[in-house]
Amino acid sequence: MTKQKKKKLCVTADGKRRYISVPQARSKELHEYLRSKRVRSAPPEPACTGFDNIELAYDINVGGVQALLTAWV
């Protein structure tokens, strides 16, 4: 039995847009976690790739959110 390595979540920047691509099965859970930590974010938006995008506020502290993603299990 091989153990599959989980892809590390990270904040992606595209111009002023900041978002996180997260597997669909965990997107709602991540969104609730971020909101509980007072991170301003929009509900997950479905994509056709098996991932949802969680849009973050344009003025978000990227380093702070990345630290939260690292700590999230």
Phi, psi and omega in degrees: 000125179260145179265125179278133179280130178284141177288132179291131178280142178211157177281128179253138178248135176223093188068235177272352182280134177235131181206166178235129173266125185225144177306140184307321184295340184243002187295317180296318179298317179294318180300315179297321178298312180299317179296324179293338178263014178065032175269121179286116182211151178274156176302154181302138176251124181296145173235163183276007187258004185089002179239150172250154177252131175252112181280133179255160176300146185297333183258024184294148174280098185301317179298320179294317179293320178299320177298320177295320178296322178295323182281339183288132180248000000 
